[in-house]
């Protein structure tokens, strides 16, 4: 069965992202940071979640609590994406991954675009999902 991997936060702006990045706490990992303009940063939560909804909601919480300088950088960003990763399975089963209106409204208020990336099924002899329901071997949020 297909399964949820994670939600990456992708942000791009002309200005240096330091005010934004320095405001983030230990709940967020920086996966990539481009040093030259346009500055693109790719982030994710430092712990896995069981589903798309809780991951997106926690990312919204992090962004809603940004101090003024970080929020100003965020507001000037030309790209603000929540990129949902889904691992497709070879089997015929369908899988649903949902977000309710409250989370979608929070994302819209933050100017976030929803992007969905579906990764091709693994080869037939590849192992199943990585450790844990979130998929990356990190602890899962309660």
C-alpha positions as CSV (number, residue, x, y, z in Angstrom):
1,X,0.0,0.0,0.0
2,X,1.2,3.5,-0.7
3,X,2.3,5.5,2.3
4,X,3.0,9.0,3.5
5,X,6.7,10.0,3.8
6,X,6.9,13.5,5.0
7,X,6.1,17.2,4.3
8,X,9.0,19.4,3.2
9,X,8.8,23.1,3.5
10,X,10.4,24.7,0.4
11,X,10.9,28.5,0.5
12,X,12.6,30.8,-2.0
13,X,13.4,34.5,-1.7
14,X,15.9,37.0,-3.0
15,X,16.9,38.1,0.5
16,X,19.3,36.2,2.7
17,X,17.2,33.6,4.7
18,X,19.3,34.1,7.9
19,X,16.5,36.0,9.8
20,X,14.1,33.2,9.0
21,X,16.4,30.3,9.7
22,X,17.7,31.7,13.0
23,X,14.1,32.0,14.3
24,X,13.4,28.3,13.8
25,X,13.7,26.0,16.8
26,X,14.9,22.4,17.2
27,X,11.7,21.1,15.8
28,X,12.9,22.0,12.3
29,X,15.8,20.5,10.2
30,X,17.4,22.4,7.4
31,X,17.8,19.9,4.5
32,X,19.2,22.4,1.9
33,X,20.2,26.0,1.8
34,X,21.3,27.7,-1.4
35,X,23.9,30.3,-0.6
36,X,23.3,32.6,-3.6
37,X,20.1,34.4,-4.7
38,X,17.5,33.3,-5.2
39,X,18.0,31.7,-1.8
40,X,16.1,28.5,-1.6
41,X,15.8,26.6,1.6
42,X,14.3,23.2,2.1
43,X,13.2,22.2,5.7
44,X,11.3,19.5,7.4
45,X,10.2,18.8,11.0
46,X,12.8,17.0,13.1
47,X,10.4,14.2,14.0
48,X,8.0,12.2,11.9
49,X,4.3,12.3,12.0
50,X,1.8,9.6,11.4
51,X,-0.1,11.6,8.7
52,X,-0.2,14.5,6.4
53,X,-2.6,16.5,8.5
54,X,-0.6,16.5,11.7
55,X,2.6,17.3,9.9
56,X,1.1,20.2,8.0
57,X,-0.5,21.5,11.2
58,X,2.8,21.4,13.1
59,X,4.5,23.3,10.2
60,X,1.8,25.9,10.3
61,X,2.3,26.3,14.1
62,X,6.1,26.9,13.6
63,X,5.4,29.5,10.9
64,X,2.6,31.2,12.8
65,X,4.9,31.8,15.7
66,X,7.7,33.5,13.7
67,X,9.1,36.7,15.2
68,X,8.6,39.9,13.1
69,X,11.9,39.8,11.2
70,X,11.5,36.2,10.2
71,X,7.9,36.7,9.3
72,X,8.8,39.7,7.1
73,X,11.3,37.5,5.2
74,X,8.6,34.8,4.9
75,X,6.1,37.3,3.6
76,X,8.5,38.5,0.9
77,X,9.3,34.9,-0.3
78,X,8.4,34.2,-3.9
79,X,7.8,30.5,-3.2
80,X,6.3,28.9,-0.1
81,X,5.4,25.3,-0.6
82,X,4.4,22.4,1.6
83,X,5.6,19.5,-0.5
84,X,3.9,16.2,0.6
85,X,5.9,13.1,-0.2
86,X,4.0,9.9,-1.0
87,X,5.7,6.5,-1.7
88,X,3.6,4.7,-4.3
89,X,3.2,0.9,-3.9
90,X,3.0,-1.6,-6.7
91,X,-0.2,-3.1,-5.4
92,X,-3.7,-2.3,-6.5
93,X,-4.8,-0.9,-3.2
94,X,-5.8,2.8,-3.1
95,X,-4.6,5.1,-0.3
96,X,-6.0,8.4,0.8
97,X,-4.1,11.2,2.4
98,X,-6.2,14.1,3.6
99,X,-6.1,17.5,5.1
100,X,-9.2,19.1,6.6
101,X,-10.5,22.7,6.1
102,X,-8.9,24.1,9.3
103,X,-5.4,23.1,8.2
104,X,-5.9,24.2,4.6
105,X,-7.2,27.5,5.9
106,X,-4.1,28.0,8.0
107,X,-1.9,27.1,5.0
108,X,-3.8,29.6,2.9
109,X,-3.4,32.4,5.5
110,X,0.3,31.7,5.4
111,X,0.4,31.9,1.6
112,X,1.5,28.3,1.3
113,X,1.1,26.3,-1.9
114,X,0.3,22.6,-1.6
115,X,2.6,20.4,-3.8
116,X,2.3,16.6,-3.9
117,X,5.2,14.4,-5.0
118,X,4.5,10.7,-5.6
119,X,7.6,8.5,-5.8
120,X,7.5,5.5,-8.1
121,X,7.1,2.1,-6.5
122,X,10.3,0.3,-5.3
123,X,11.7,-2.6,-7.3
124,X,10.0,-5.9,-6.4
125,X,12.9,-7.1,-4.3
126,X,13.3,-3.8,-2.4
127,X,12.4,-3.7,1.3
128,X,9.1,-2.3,2.4
129,X,8.6,1.1,4.1
130,X,11.6,2.5,6.1
131,X,11.4,2.3,9.9
132,X,8.2,3.7,11.5
133,X,5.0,5.0,10.1
134,X,6.5,8.3,9.1
135,X,9.2,6.5,7.1
136,X,12.5,8.1,7.9
137,X,13.6,6.3,11.0
138,X,13.1,9.4,13.3
139,X,10.7,9.2,16.3
140,X,7.0,9.7,15.6
141,X,5.1,12.4,17.2
142,X,2.5,11.1,19.7
